[in-house]
Amino acid sequence: MSLTKADIVERVYKEAGFSKKEAADLVDLVFKVIKDTLARGEKVKISGFGNFSIRDKATRVGRNPQTGEAMEISARRVLTFKPSQVLKEDVTQRFGHRIDDKGKEDTSLAPKEGTPKALSSFLNNVDESLDSMED
């Protein structure tokens, strides 16, 4: 199961009290700001979540997996994401018990309860930013 943009809009609508149109516009705007920032080659840092950045990769020699033949892979830009330590800990604490010794996940086990620290950290930073804007 994947979280879709429509799912995010629905959560914003239900949890933040916006109309569905306002929630959709807000989600679109946030994604637009992130995309525009990355397109300019700048990093996007979201406290308690992680960092998005663009990395330039040089031309290199690779292999065709079907034939084993050497081929040139052209230079390109790639998007990278590095999760914050807080996000990593949240995922491990909530879902780590579902992984057995062989690395298989038992999805029938419910995630552990609790408020994710990543969300709390993000909301605290938003509150602090808003407070400093009022001063």
N, C-alpha and C positions, 0 to 999 in steps of 0.2 A: 504494500500500500504506500502511496506517495502523497505528500502534502502538496496541493495545487494552489495556484494563485486564488482561485475561487474559494478554497478552504480558508485561506488567510483572510480574504475579504469577509467571509462569514463570521470568523472569530472576532475580527475588529468590530463588525456590526453588533454582535451579541455582547461582547465584553466591554466595549468602550462607549456604547450608547449612541453611536452615529447612525444615520440612516444608511440603507444599503448603498445608495449612490455616493454619499459622503465617504463611506468606508472604501468603496471601489476607487474613488478619486484619490484618497489618501494613500492607499497601497500603490496605485499607479505612480503617484508623485514620488514616493520613497524609492521605488525601483528605478524611476527615471533619474533621480539624483545620483543613485549608486552607479547606474550605467554611464551617465555623462562624466562622472568623476573618473571612473576606470578608463573610459575612452580617451581622456586627456592624459592617461598614464600615471595618474595619482593613486595613492593607496586609499582604501576605505577601511577605517578602524571602528569597529562597533564594540564598545566596552562590554565585557562579559560574554561576548559571542565569538569574535575573531577578526582576522584581517584578510581583506581581499587585496590582491595586487596583480599587476601585469609584469610578466617576465619575458625578456627577449631571449629566444633560443637561436643559436648559430646553426648554420648548415652542418649536417653530419651524415655519416654513412650508416645505413641501417640494412636490414635484410627483409626480403619478402618472405613472410612466414610460410607461404604455400610452396615456393620454389627454392628458398634458401639463397636466392640470387641477391648480390649486393646492389643497393640502390641509394641514391642521394635523397635525403630528407631535407627539404628546403627550410631556410630560416623562417621563423614565425614568432608571433607573440602569443603567449598563453596566459590564461587567467589562473591564478593560484589562490587557494584559501587555506589559511592556517587557523584552526580553532584555538580559542583562548583556553588557558589552563582551567578556568572555572567551568567552561562548557564541557571539556573533557571529563572533569570530575563529576559533573551532573550526569552525564551519560553513563559513566562507569557505576556510579552509586545507584542510579535508578534501574539499570538494565544488566549490570554485571552478573547478578545471581542467575540470570537466564542462560548463561553460557556454561556448557559442561566441559569436562577435561579434554575432550576432543575438539573443542572449538565450535560445537554446534549449538544453535540457539533454540531454546524451548519457548516458543511464543505463547504457549498456553498459560505460562506464569505471568501474572500481572506485574507491571512496573511497581517499584517501591513508591510509597506515598511521600509527599513532601513538596515544598516549593523549590523549584530549581534555583540554585544560586546565581546562575547566569541571568535569569530574568530579574531577580532582585538587584543584582549588580547593575544591570542595564537601566532599570527603573530609577535606582538611586542616582545614577549619573544624569539621567534626563531631568530629574527633580532639581539637582544641583545646578545644571545648566540653565534651567528656567528661572531659578532663584537669582542667579548672577545676571540674567537678562533684565530682571525687574529693578536691580540696583542702579 
